[in-house]
Amino acid sequence: MNPVDLGIIVAYIVGCTLLGSWLGSSAKGLKGYFLGESNIPAWAVMISIVATETSTATFLSVPSIAYKGDFRFLQLAIGYLFGRLVVSTVLLPMYFKGEIYTAYEVLDQRFGGATKTLAAVLFLVTRTLGDGLRLFLAAVVMRDLSGWDLPASIVVMGTATIIYTYLGGMKGVIWTDVIQFFIYMAGALVALWILVHRIDGGWEALVSRGAAAGKFRMFDFTFDLTLPYSFWAGAVGGMILNTATHGADQIMVQRYLSARSERQAAGALMASGLVVFAQFALFLLIGVALWAFYQDHPPALPLGRDGEFSSFIAHELPTGILGLVVAAIFSAAMSTLSSSLNASASATINDLYRPLHPGASEAHLLRLSKAMTAAWGLAQMGVAFGAIGLNDNVVSLALKIASFVTGIILGLFLLGVWTTRVGQASALVGFVAGLAAVSYAAFGTALAWPWYALVGSSTVVLVGLAASYVLPPWSPTAASSTPKS
């Protein structure tokens, strides 16, 4: 890579680290560190939601979907909009009753400490596994584009993210997310502009050739549960999946709690769905442009798995622009990882540590929170290093494991919202049944992945409700409440 491009990348990493640390330096206490004093404007919360759910895999793999196929992936984004509506109306009001720091404190209040602890531990394990592997995949891209070796790429990305998350807390994370969002969107738009100008015939040729090849096809009403990109998988499976990922996952709930009010949090969430739809459409359009470009300019070597966009970035972008787009890839990766670290530290302290140490001082908890931010960052880096020896199939398998757990936790939340008779014992029975059902669906059937959340959540609800007719019902005195500062 040209020294100019490397300079842009290094300047980006250093700038993000310093800026994120400075922006969050005014945060005081646990509420400041984990929730940004609940004083973040709605537009910033909205952008942070989008940036958090956009990883390097999104940036590089979504274009590959359109390159190989068409626009049917957008059907998932339609389901995501409906899922956000469910979260805003059904789950969000629970999080603004009283003062809480994590999503799982609601489970404590409704069922008891064991249910909350189980959900928090599951979140921590799967989040660390999933985001450690995302760090590894981002480092692979960095190695291929920059020439850095894999361990160095992991260390640079992981360390920079740990530093500004450790020092800046939630304020630093959200405001850095805002900056990173504009960087990776600028990188995508610049890459698309260059692509269009490299296609013989430009924009008109792109549209006409893409339309003739069916590349802009968006809807598929085939009812086949093995198809991941059908209307039914998107509208129904995508809705339940998004309800789970955005309604029962601490990494997203933490953003809502940082907003100034429930109304602003709901507005930020719904608006983020529209931005995600437009963002997916942009990435898919890049995929169609890549398809047209490689028809005109066949690659000298076979393209790797989902490697169409990364190959174009590495071999076709001019000096300076290459550095910008690689920095954009960094942005997509670091925005997800920083959110994960702050959310993991919050769940560790508020769901696991504080119930066992009710007399701990605010100063002690804050010091420990920062230590846990660093500890979870190192754990993710450890997962990334461990993945170096794995093959692609094993990595994909592990990411699948991490992705379907949120549906099971959603089932626990729905049991708490929809029923009053289900006690902690019945909820835990439903939890175990849901874990077994979704594991079988993922590894024992050909069911498409957008349906996993529906399988998990519905099994938890149905089995938990059935168990409540045998096991003791819920009693308000049976649930313990986590101490608040």
N, C-alpha and C positions, 0 to 999 in steps of 0.2 A: 504494500500500500504506500502511496505517495506520502512524504512527510507532512504535506499540507493537510491531508485527510486525517492522518494520525493526530496532528495538532488539534484539529477540530474535535475529534473524539475525546482526547485528553481534557481539552478545555471544557467540554460538556460535562464530563464526569466530575471534575474539580468544581465547576460552577454549581452543579446540582447539589453536591455535598455541602459546599459553603452556604449556598442560598437556603437550602432546606434547614440547615442548622440555625441560621440566623432568623428565619421566619418563625420558627417555633421556640426561640429562646425566651420569649416573654411568658410562656405557659407556666402556670404555677399550680402545684398540687396534682392529685390524681385526675381531677376533672379536667384540668388544663392539659395534662399529658396524654390522656386517653380520649378526651372528647373536645379538645380545643375550647374549653369553657362553654360549650354549646352555644357558640356565637359565630359560627361560620355562615356566610351568606349562602342562600339557596343555590345560586348559579355556580358557586365554587363546589358545593356538595355534589351538584349534578355532574359537573365535569370530572370530579374525583371518582364517582360511581362508574362512569364510562371508562376512564383510564385504568381503574382497578380491574375491570373485567376484560381489558384488552392486553393480551400478552404478546410476546414475540411469536408464539405459535399462531395467534390470530392474525398478526401482521403479515406473516409469510405463508400460512396454510390456507387462509380463506381465498386469496387469489388463485391458488392451485385448484380449488373446487370448481371455479368457473373455467379455468384453463382446460380442465379435463371434462367438464360438464356444462352447466348453465347457471341460471340465477335462482334455482329452486331452494338454495340455502336460505334465501330471504323469508321463506315460509316460517322458519324458526323464529325470526325476528318479530313476525306477527304474533306468534304465541307468547313471545317475551313481553309484548305490550299488554296482553291480557293478564299475564302473570303479575306484572307490576300493579295492575289495577286491583287484583286480589290482595296483594301485600298491603297496598295503601288503605284498603277498606277493612280488611279482616285482621291483619297482624300488627300493622303499625300502631293502632291505638293502644295495644298492650304495652308497647315499649315506652309510651309517654305517660303511663300511670305511675307516679312517684319518681324516684331517682334511681336509675340503674345504670350499670356500666356495660353489661354484656347481655346478649340475647338469652343466655341460659339461666340467668337469674329469674326470668319469668317461669321457667320450669321448676325452679326451687319453690317459688311462691305457690304454684299450682299443685305440684306433686310431692316435692320433697328434695332433700339434698342429694340422694343417691341418683335420681334421674338427671339432675343438673350436672353432677360430677361426671356421669357416664357420657352425656352429650358433649361436655367441654373436653374431656379426654379424647373422644372420638374426633372432634374438630381439630385438636392439636396434632394428633398423630397423622390424620389424613392431609391436613394443610401442610405440615412439614414435609411429608412425602411428596405431595403433588407439587409444591412450589420449589422444593429441592430439585426435582426433575425438570421443572420449567427453567430453573437457573442453569441446569446442565444443557438443556436444549438451546438456550440463548447463548451459552458459552460456545457450543458447537458452531453456531452461526458466526459468532465473533471470530473464532479460529479460522473459519473458511474465508471470511471477508478481510480480516486484518492481518492474518499471518501469525498472530500470537498463538502460543501453544494453549492447550485446553486447560491445564491447571492454572496458568496465569490469567486466562479469561475469567475463570470461576472466582479466583481471589479478588481480581479488580472489581468485578461487578458486585460480588457479595460484600466486600469490605466497604465500598462506597455507600451501598444501601444501608448497611448497619450503622455507619457513622451518622448520616443525617437523620435516620429514624431514631437512633439513640438520643441524639442531642435535641432534635426538633419536636419529637412527639407527634401527636395527631395534627397539630397546626402545620408543622413542617411537612408531614406526609401529604396533606390535602393541597397545600399551596404548591408543593413540588409536582403533585399530580397535574395541577392546572397547567404548569409550564410544560411538563412532559407531553400532555395531550396536544398542545399546539405544535410542539416539535415533531411528534410522530405524524400528525396530520399534514404538516407542511412537507415532511419528507415523502409521504405518500402522494400528495398532489404534484410535487415536483417530478417524482418518478413517472407519474401518469402523463404529465405534460411532455416529458422527453420521449416516452414510449409512443405517444400519438404522432409526434413529429418524426419518428423513425419508421413508422408504418408507411408503405407506399400508398399514397392517396390520402393520408392523414385521417382526420376525424370522420369524414364522410365514408371513407373506405372501411374504417373500423365498425361503424354502425351498420352499413349495408352488408358487409361480409359476416358480421356477428349475427345479424337478424336472419340472413339466409341459412346459416348453420344452426339456427335454433339456440344460440348462446344466451339470448335474453329471455328464454322461457322461465317463468316464475312459478306457475302453479302446476301441481300434479295431484289429481284427486284419486289416484289409485289407492285402494285400501289394502295395504300390505304392511304388516307390522315389522317386516324386516327392512323396509326402506327408511333410511334416516331423514330423507328430505322429501317427504310427501306432505300434502296439506294437513293430513290428520296427525302426523307425527309433529308437525310444526305447531298447529293450532291447539292441539290437546296435550301432546307430550311436552312441547316447548313451554306451554303455559304452566304446567305443573313443575317442570324443571326450573323455570325462572322463579316461580313462587318459592321453591325450596332454596335456590341459590341466593335470592335477594330478600327472602323473608325469614330464613332460619339459619343463616350463616353469619357469624360474628363479624366477618370482614366487611359485610355490607351494613349490618345493623348499626355498627359503630359509626358509620357515616350519618345515618339518620339521626342518631343521638347527638351528633355534633352540630346539627342544624338548630336554628333559633326557635323553632316551634314544630309541632306535628304537621301543621298545614304546609310549612315551607319544606319539610322533609318529603311529604307526599308529592308536592309540586316538582321537587328536584328529581324524585324517582321516576315520575311519569315522563318528564321532559327527557330524562336520560334514555328512555326507551326509543324516543323519536331520533335522538342523536345516534344511538347504536344502529338503528335501521339505516340511516343515511350513511353511517360509517361502513357497515357491511356492504351496502350497495357500491360504495367507492372501491372497496377492496375487490369485490367481484368484477367491477368494471376494469380494474387493473389486470385481473386474470384474463378477461376477454382480449384486452390489448396485448398481453403477453402471447396469447394464442395467435393473434394476427401477426405479431412481430416475428415469432419463430417460424411462421409459414414463409415469411419473406426472407428471413435470415436464419436458416437452420443451424442449430448449435453444432460445434465441431465435435463435442463429446456428448454422450447420453446424459440427460439431466437426472439428478438424484431425486429421491422421494420428496415431493413437495418442494423441489429445488428450482422451479422456474423463476420465481421472483428473485431469490438470492443469487442465482446465476446471472441474471440481468444486472443486478446491483453491482456484483463483483466485476463484471467484464465490460459493461456498456456505459456506466455512468462516468462523466468527466471528473477531473480533480476538483475538489471542493464540494461538489454535489454528492460525491461518494461519501465523504466524511459526514455530511448532513444526514444522509439517509441511514448510514450506520448508527449515527447518534440517535436517530428516530427509533431504530430497533432497540438500542439501549433504553430509550425512554419507555417503550412498551413493556420491557422486562422489569425495569426498576420500579415502575409505578405499581405493578402487581406485588412485587416482593416486599416493598416497604409497607404496604397496607397489611400484608400477611404478618410481618414482624410485630407491628403495633397491636394488631388484633390478637395474636398469640400471647403476647405479654399481658394484655388485658384479661384474657380468659384465665391465664395461669394465676395471676394475682387475685382477681375478684371472685373466680369460681372455685379455685383450689386452695389458695393460701389463706385468704382472709377468714373463711369460715373456721379454720383451725387456729387462727391467731386473732381473735376478735379485739384484743387490746392493742394491736400494733399501731404505732403512730403514723401519721400522714407522711412525715419525713422518711421514716423507715420504708414504708410501702413504695414511695416514689423512687428511692434508691434501688430497691429490689426490682421495681418495674423496669428501670433502665438496664439493670443487669440481665433481666430475662429477655429484653429486646435483643441484646447482644448474644445471649445464649441460644435463642431460637435462630438467629441469623447464622451462627456457627453450625447449628444442627442442619440447616438447609444446605450450607456449603458442604457438610459431611455427606449428605445424601447425594449431592451433585458429584462429589469425588467418587463415591461408591458406584455411581452410574457409569463411570468411564469404562468399566469392564463389562458392562451389560450390552446385549445386542438391542436393536431397535424394537423388536417384538416385546422384550421384557419391559422396556421403558414404557411402551404404549400400554401394556397390561397394567403396570403400576399406576399410570395416570387414570386408567379406567376405574381401578379400585378407589382412588381418591375422589373421583367425580360422582359416584352414585350414592354416597353416604348422606348427602344433604336431604334427599327424599325421605330417608328414615327419620331424621330429626324433624322434618316438617310434619310427619305423622304424629309425633309427640305433641307438637304445638297445636295441631288440629284437634287432637283428643282433649287438650286443655280448653280450647275455645268452644268446641261443639258439645261437650258433655260435662256433667257435674258428678256423675256416679263413678267414673273411672278413677281408681286409686293408683298409688305408685306401683304396687305389685303388678296390677293389670297392665299399666303402661310399660313396665319393663318386659313383661311377657310379649306384648305387641312389638316392642323394640327387637327382641331376639328373633321373632317370627319374620319381621320385616327384613332384618339383615340376612336371614337364610333365603328368603324369597328373592331378593334383589341379587344376591350372589348367584343363585341358580339361573336367574334370567340373564345375567351378564356372561356367565361362563358355561352354562349348560344348554343354552338355546341360541337361536339366530335373531332374537329380538333386537331391534335397532335401539341404540343408546338413548334417544330422547324419551323412551318409554320407561327407563329405569326408575326415575323419580316417582312416576305414577305407581309402579309396582310396589316400591318401598313404602310410600306414604299410605296407600290404600290398605296394604297388609297390616301395617302398624295400627291403623284406625279400626279395621274390622276385627282383628284378633284381640286388640286391647279392649274393645267394647264387649266382645264375647266373653273374655276372661273376667270382666267386671261382674258378671252374673254368678261367678263362682267364688272369686276372691273378694276380700273386704272392700267396700266402697270407700271413696275418698272422704276424709274428714278434715275440716279446716285446721284442727289442732295437730294433725299428723304432719303437715308441711312445715318445714323450718324456713326462716327468712334469713338471708345473708345480711350481716351487719353493714350498715352504710356509714361512711365517714361524714 
